[in-house]
Amino acid sequence: MSFEDDFGPFDGRVWINCAHQGALPKRAVEAAHEAISWKISPHHLMTSERFNEVPRNLKRALGRLVGAPPENIILGNSASYGLHLMANGFPWREGDEVLLIRGDFPSVILPWLGLERRGVCVRQLEPDGDGFGPDQLERHITPKTRVLCTTWVHSFTGRALDIDALGDVCRRHGVRFIINAAQALGTRPFDVSLAPIDGLSSVGFKWLCGPYGTGFCWIEPELRESLEYNQAYWLAMQTADDLAKENPTIALRDDLGARAYDVFGTANFFNFKPWTASVEYILEQGIDRIAAHDGALVDRLIEGLLSLGFEVLSPHRGKSRSNIVITSHPDRSRNERIHAALRDNDIYIAFRRGNLRFAPHLYNTKEDIDSALGVLEKLG
Ligand SMILES: Cc1ncc(COP(=O)(O)O)c(C=O)c1O
């Protein structure tokens, strides 16, 4: 069975813009309805058991997705949440430095900038024409470098960095490697227990097909335990049932592990229940199968664009290619009007930094790609 039957209805519209928002699978829509029903009739549906199960089930699904024990998953509401946690909690010493890549997505740059006030040097390295590779990193690491933080798949170039190669350099120099996987997770297999990384943060609302306002992070346990971060959410420190006690103890716990850093409102059932259903759906379908489907769509799209004379600015093949295809009419000034014309034909893509951005995912079909190419062909 094809994936598209599990999504929509799209009513004849074509959404090739997963890099902005992924569509919600039908199964997640049902889960969202169920979550709403709990709130409509809290007297018999909003049980403590359900409340407790929401984060537990989500962590289990996310743990399976990235090869981590569920208890090492930290629930968030964005990619920014996990990146702020790692930036602010890192045990910095005066003069330490963090390396970033200039032109990275704002979520990855901004969390570190405020550290300059704490005497941390934030260096933004210039990517070369081909992105950023291990040789370049090797040249920039100094004895003061503590962290490299970068986005895996870049939103505006579509380029996937070589995480293994960059991570190996970091490992050799004792530098912690933190990645933003917002535009990659859900499109390709990834295992944090095998990858040379120390931290990963991601959104849930793009390629993981969850609601907006979802995200998570994983931090290598030793690094996590070394964080100096003042967070003490009452529902992590005690349980709602403790409120019934006459003299409950209110004290900090230091045995919580990753749970200590879950975003407040951990049982956010409107969002987390459907997101769990989305991640479970993706796991059931198999990331490899999804990657093969998406890869075939990207092949078809790139081939079609090139044959129409469009420039394809994102990598065409190999490990650096992603599900994000950045393209331009040879006359760049026409891109904005082309974007509008596609929209007038019910085909939704993104217009970013003067270029056209396509981002197909499992719910898209080859007919979707052909419809978009057909409109481009007519525009001439
Ligand atoms: C590479 C990348 N990182 C992160 C985000 C979103 O970050 P946040 O969840 O912090 O809003 C986006 C897009 O919205 C993105 O393209």
The ligand as an SDF file (V2000), in Angstrom:
LIG
                    3D

 16 16  0  0  0  0  0  0  0  0999 V2000
   17.3630   23.8180    9.9670 C   0  0  0  0  0  0  0  0  0  0  0  0
   16.2270   24.2450   10.8380 C   0  0  0  0  0  0  0  0  0  0  0  0
   16.3580   24.1720   12.1630 N   0  0  0  0  0  0  0  0  0  0  0  0
   15.3530   24.5100   12.9840 C   0  0  0  0  0  0  0  0  0  0  0  0
   14.1470   24.9610   12.4910 C   0  0  0  0  0  0  0  0  0  0  0  0
   13.0510   25.3310   13.4310 C   0  0  0  0  0  0  0  0  0  0  0  0
   13.5550   25.6030   14.6700 O   0  0  0  0  0  0  0  0  0  0  0  0
   12.6450   25.7720   15.9640 P   0  0  0  0  0  0  0  0  0  0  0  0
   11.9660   24.4890   16.2000 O   0  0  0  0  0  0  0  0  0  0  0  0
   13.5740   26.0850   17.0140 O   0  0  0  0  0  0  0  0  0  0  0  0
   11.6590   26.8440   15.6650 O   0  0  0  0  0  0  0  0  0  0  0  0
   13.9700   25.0730   11.1050 C   0  0  0  0  0  0  0  0  0  0  0  0
   12.7470   25.5330   10.4650 C   0  0  0  0  0  0  0  0  0  0  0  0
   11.7980   26.0390   10.9220 O   0  0  0  0  0  0  0  0  0  0  0  0
   15.0320   24.6940   10.2690 C   0  0  0  0  0  0  0  0  0  0  0  0
   14.8970   24.7590    8.9490 O   0  0  0  0  0  0  0  0  0  0  0  0
  1  2  1  0
  2  3  1  0
  2 15  2  0
  3  4  2  0
  4  5  1  0
  5  6  1  0
  5 12  2  0
  6  7  1  0
  7  8  1  0
  8  9  2  0
  8 10  1  0
  8 11  1  0
 12 13  1  0
 12 15  1  0
 13 14  2  0
 15 16  1  0
M  END
$$$$
